[in-house]
Every structure is written in structure tokens, then in C-alpha cells.
Amino acid sequence: MPLATALTMQHLGKFQKKMAAALLGSGCAGLDGEVVENGIPAARRLDIYRNNLLITLTDALAQLYPVVERLVGTNYFRQVACGFARRHPPRERSLLNYGSAFADFLTSRPSAAACPYLGDVARLEWACHLAFHAPDPTMSDPARILELPAHTWSGARVRMSSSLQLIESSYPIFRIWMANQPEEADPPLVELDAGVTFTSVARPGYDVEVRSHTAGDFQFISQLKNGASLQAAYEAATEASGSIDIEALLCELVERRLIIDIEPPEGKRP
């Protein structure tokens, strides 16, 4: 690389860091003399860019977390989202994956004690985002999956849809999420002390589905998602809840395209 080009690139890198600091902070951040004023003070020019940046990022977060916004109100949400944007600016050109840390940010705020469930609601909404953008699964023949001989089940493993997301919470986040959908003009009251809840999010077709589960069913699905055999998943599920209807649950998971393939143990192929 020619020396002149290297020096130019070095200056560009420093300038970009200064610009980022200015847009995410306040004032000129050392850019005095490097921004052409042309009738408008440099600080004013940077204010325009800063406002546009923060509006863009807060709008992106509002699209991702509409239930959180409805729970806390638009003004407070935009205040929190602006604070998040300043501390967690985008690291990629696309905003598709922007906002993954928003739930942790909400939980870490001093005001979180007033709404302790807010972080988990945000995690549920992020799970909806991940499910919606997950690749479409290539599914094996459902009949082949369901007709696998019972004697091969104990060591068989399944492949789950990549859209499947699982959330365990100390709060009734499924009910909170349902009560704050756009069609719910008069949401019902939700008891926050209902105990631990288990929620799944997936996109079996074109639309994202959010469902509530018993402890046993959730444990079974979670174990399968993590690569456990059907037998190991069944044992973990029954330990969690006493008993589950494994055949009915497997049929449901196949019909909803959440189990997309099944592999019997070696030496036991039909």
C-alpha cells in the first residue's frame, strides 16, 4: 500500500471513531475543524445526524418490541431505547440482528424492580424475531417419522426446526404477551405470582406461533432440541412433571413441522 494511501486510511479510521463518539454522545467530540460548517455550525450539523441516528435505532427497537413498548408507554420506551442505542450501537451494516441485548439492558436498569417481568417479555419478543427470520426447514416425510417402529425409539434422536425457541420464566410472560396484542383493546388482568411458566416460539409455516406448555412437555421439547435421545428426553420430562403423553406430543411436533427428521440408533434401522 502506498504511503499516501496508508496515511489517508489511518486518518479516515480516526475520523470515523471521532464521528461515532460524537453521534453517540454529545458535542463535537474532537471534530472541531474537521466538519465543514458552510453556514451551519458544526455542532448543529452533528445534532441533525445524531437525532436521525437515534430515531432510526429507536424505531427499529420499537418494531421488535411492541409489547414492551405497550407495557411501559411510548415516551418511556423511547427514552430507554435511546439509552440502549447510545451504549449498544450497531456492529453490522444491517439492522436485522440489532437489539439482541435489549432484554438484558432492561433487566439491568434501576427501574427494573418495578417491572421485573419486562426482561423476559423482551426475550419472548426477540424469540419471535429469531423464529420469523429462521431458515425454512427441509422436512422429511412425516409418515416416515411417525411410522418409525417403537422398538427403535429408545435411542432415536430427532432434528428440530431451527425456528424453535424456548423460554422459561418466573413470570406469566405468555399471558402478558397475549394480553398486549393489538387486537386486545381491553387486556385482562394477569396474576404475576402464577409461578414458573414455559413458552415456545416457532414458525411452522408462514406465521410465528407462541404457545404455553406444561413443565413436562417443555422439558421433553427442550431435551430433544439439545440433542437428547427420545428415551432420555422422556425420562427428563417425566421427572419434571410425573408423566407425559409422548405419542400425542410427538405427533403434534411433527404436524407442526417442529420435528423435521428422525434418526433411529445405528443397527436398528427399519
N, C-alpha and C positions, 0 to 999 in steps of 0.2 A: 504494500500500500504506500503510495507517495506520501512524503512528509506533510505536504499541504493538506491532503485529504484526511490524514490521521488527526491533524490538529483541528480540522473542521469538525470531524466526528466527535472528538473529545469535547469541543465547545458545545456541540449540539446536545451531547449527553448531559452536561452540566446545566444547560439551559432548560432541558426537559425536566430535570429534577427540581429546579427552582420553580418552574411553571406549575408542576404538580403540587409543590408545597404551597404556592400562592393560592391555587384553586381550592385546595382542601383546608386552608387556614384563613387568614385574613391579611389585608395589606398587600404589599408588593413582594415580600419575601426575597429581597435582594435583587429584584428585577429592575430597579431604578436605572434608567439609561438604556435598557435593553428592549423596552416596549415603545414603539413609535406612537407619540401622542396624537399628532395631526388634529389638534383642536379639542381632543378629549383627553383629560388627564389619565395617566397610566393606571392609577388606582381604580378609576371609574371603568376603564376598559376591562380590567380584571374582574371587577364586580359583576359585569354583564356575563362574562364567561363562567364565573363561579356560580351565579344564580342558575344559568342554563344547565350546568353540570349537575347541580344538586337537585334541580327539578326533574331532570331526566332519571336520575338514580332513585329518587323517592317515588316517582311514578312507576318505575319498574318494580319496586318493592310492594307498592300498593296493589299491583296486578297479581303478584304472587301471594300476598297475604290479605285477602279481602275480609276474612273472618276476624283476624286480629284487628284490622282497622275498624270494623264494625263494633268490636268489643270495647275498644279504648276511645273511639271517636277520631274523626279525621284530623283535627288540629293536633292532638297529642301524637297520633300516629306519625304525621309528617315531621313533627319535632324529633321523635325517636329515630325515624328513618334517616333524617338529615344527619343526626349524630353518628348513626351507623355508617353512612356513606363517607363521612369525614375520616373515620377510623378504619374502615374497610373498603377502600376504593377498588374498582375492578382490576383484576390482574390479567384479563383476557380481552381480546378485541370484541368478542360477542358478549352480550349480557345474558345469554341463555343460562349460564351457571351462576349468575350473580345472586347473592342473597342466601347462600347455604349456611352462613354463620349467624343469621339473624336471630334464630331461636336462642342460641347461647348468649347473644348480646342482650336480648330481652331479659333473660334469666339473671344476668349479671348486674342489671341496673338496680339502684337502691329502691326504686318504686316497685320492684317485682314482688315484694311481700304482700302488696295489696291485691295482686292478681297472680298467685303462684302457678296457676294452670296455663298462663299465657304462653310460656315457652313450649309446652307440649302441644298446644293448639298450633303454634307456628311450625313445629316439627311435622304435624299432620298435614299442614298445607304444603310444606316442602316435599313431603312424600307424594302428594297429589301431582306436584310439578314433575318429579322424577318419573312417576308412573306414566304420565301423559307423554313424555318425551322418550320413553324406553323404546328400544327396537321392537318391531313386530316379531313375535315368536314364530319359529318354524315348527309346527306341531306334527308329531307322529299320528298315525291312525288311531283315533280314540278307542276303537273296538279292540285294537291290539293291546292297548294299555289296560283296558278293563277286563280283557279275557285272559290275562296272564294267570296261569294255574296257581291256585292258592298255596301249593307246596313250595313255590318259588318265592313267596312273598317275604319270608323272614329276613333274607339277606339282600333283597332287591333295593335299589336306590332309584330315585326319580330326579328328573331335571325340571326345575321350576321356571316359570316365566320371569324374565328379568325385570318386568314391571312391578313385581310383587314387593311391597314394602310393609314392614311390621312395626307397630308402635305399642309399647306397654307404658301405661301411665298411672300415676296415683290419683288422677282426676278423670271425670267422665267426659273426655275430650270428644268422643263420637257424638254424644248428645249435645254438647256445646256447639260442635261444628254443624250438626243438623239444625239446631235451633236458630242458627245465624246465617242460613242460606237466603238468597234474595227473595224467594217466594214466601218466606216466613215474616209476614208483616207484624205479627204479634207473637214473638217467640215464647214458648213455655218456660217456666222456671226449672232450673236444673239443680239438683242437690249435689253439692260439691264433695260431700263426705260419703259418696256411694261406694268407695273402695277402689281397688286396683281394677283397671279396665284394659281390654285387649282389642286392638283395632288393626285391620288390614286395609291396604290400599293397593289397587291393581287396575290394569287396563286390559280386560279380556278381549275387548273389541275396539270400538272407536271411542268409547266413553270411559272415564275413570270411575271406578266403583269403590266406595268406602263402606266397610262392614265391621260390625262388632262381633266378637267371638267369646265363647266360654274359655276358661283357663286351659282346659284340656285340649280343645280344638286348636287354640292358639299355639300351645306348646308343640302339638303334632306338626302343624304347618311350619313353625319355626325350625324344628329339628330337621325336617325334610329340606328346607331352604338351605340349611347349613351343611347338607351332605350326609346326614344320618340315614341308615337303612330304615325300611319300613318298620321292622321289628323294634329297633332302638327308639324310633320316634314314637311308636305305640306305647312302649314301656315308660318313656318320659311323660307322655300325655296322661296315662292312667295314674302315674304317681302324682301328677299335678291336680287331677280332678276326680280320681276314682274310676271312671270309665268313660269311653267314647264309642260312638258308632263308627268304626273305622271304614266300613264298606260304604256307608252313606256319605261320609266325608270325602273319601277318595273319589266317588262318583261326582260329587259336587265340584271338586277341584279340577277334575278332567273336563267336565261340561263347561266350566268357566274358563277353560284354557289356561289354568294356572299350573297344572302338571302337563308338561308338553312332551315328555318322553319317560320311559321306564326301562331300566336295565336289570334283568334278573342276575343273580350271582353266577359266576363262572361255573360251568359244568351242569347248570340247571336250566339251560335254555329249552323252551318248549319245541 
